[in-house]
Amino acid sequence: MKKRFVVAHVDFFNNHLTQEIVFAETEQEARWLHTQTGTESGWAEHREQYMGETADMNADDFQQWCFNGDFLVSVMEVEA
């Protein structure tokens, strides 16, 4: 059953914060459903590879991985 998450994305090139509600099975899946990391984003070409690399990362490790790429993604589950 899919859960509801809020996914926040900050791009350090333009310091723009966007937050979106997505539906996913897990927090790890939700990370890659924001429009800035999704299938229509600039990440699309390597998205599957990055999803695999980060699938087992906890939130802190994923934040560091993102920070090394000049962006941040934060995910929070939202109860209905």
C-alpha positions in Angstrom: 0.0 0.0 0.0 1.3 3.4 -1.0 2.0 6.0 1.7 1.9 9.7 1.4 5.2 11.6 1.7 6.2 15.3 1.5 9.5 15.5 -0.5 11.5 18.8 -0.3 14.2 19.6 -2.8 16.7 22.4 -2.6 19.0 23.2 -5.5 22.1 25.0 -4.4 22.6 26.6 -7.8 19.6 28.8 -7.5 18.7 28.2 -3.8 15.2 27.3 -4.7 13.1 25.1 -2.4 10.2 23.1 -3.6 8.0 20.7 -1.7 5.7 18.1 -3.2 3.4 15.4 -2.0 4.1 12.0 -3.6 2.8 8.5 -3.0 5.3 5.7 -2.7 5.8 2.4 -0.9 9.0 3.6 0.9 10.9 6.7 1.8 13.7 5.6 -0.5 11.2 5.4 -3.5 9.7 8.8 -2.6 13.1 10.5 -2.8 13.1 9.9 -6.6 9.5 11.0 -7.3 9.9 14.7 -6.8 9.7 16.6 -10.2 13.3 17.6 -9.7 14.5 14.0 -9.4 11.8 12.2 -11.3 11.6 10.7 -14.8 11.2 14.0 -16.5 14.0 15.7 -14.7 17.7 16.3 -15.5 18.4 13.2 -13.5 16.4 11.0 -15.9 19.4 9.6 -17.8 21.1 8.2 -14.7 18.1 8.0 -12.3 17.9 4.2 -12.1 21.6 4.0 -11.4 21.3 6.6 -8.6 18.2 4.9 -7.2 20.2 1.7 -6.9 23.2 3.5 -5.3 21.0 5.1 -2.7 18.4 2.5 -2.0 20.0 1.2 1.2 21.0 4.6 2.5 19.4 6.0 5.7 18.2 9.6 5.7 21.5 11.0 7.0 23.7 9.1 4.5 21.3 10.1 1.7 21.6 13.8 2.7 25.4 13.6 2.5 25.1 12.0 -0.9 22.8 14.8 -2.1 25.0 17.5 -0.5 28.0 16.2 -2.5 25.8 16.9 -5.6 24.9 20.5 -4.6 21.3 19.7 -3.7 19.3 18.3 -0.8 16.3 16.1 -0.7 14.3 15.5 2.5 11.4 13.1 2.9 8.8 13.0 5.6 5.9 10.6 5.8 2.5 12.4 6.2 -0.2 10.6 8.1 -3.7 10.8 6.5 
